[in-house]
């Protein structure tokens, strides 16, 4: 029997951009710091919503070796 629910937020800041097989390769994408910090707002909003919906865990991804990546989400 399933007793707990969780979700994953990987820190995406892509919204309707040219992504996918025909899109811009991730190594060629450059985002401003203002754009990148929206990941924290999205993570906070997701955490609040998941808590209200009764979820037990919000998993966060680490993005190593990428320009826009992070290596320590334990700051949350």
C-alpha positions, 0 to 999 in steps of 0.5 A: 500500500502506498503511504507517502507521496513525493515529487521532484523539482530539478531546477528547470528555468525553461518555459516555452523556449526552443527545447527538445531534439530540435532545440538549442543544445543545453551547453549553448544556452546562456541565462542571466542571473535574474533568470536563474534565480527564478528556480528558487521561487519555483522551488518555494512555490512548489514546496508550499503547494506540495505541502498543502496537497499533503505530499511528504517529500520534495526532492531537489536535483543537483546539477554538476558541471553546468554553467547554470548548475548548483552543487548544494541544494541543502541550503533550503 
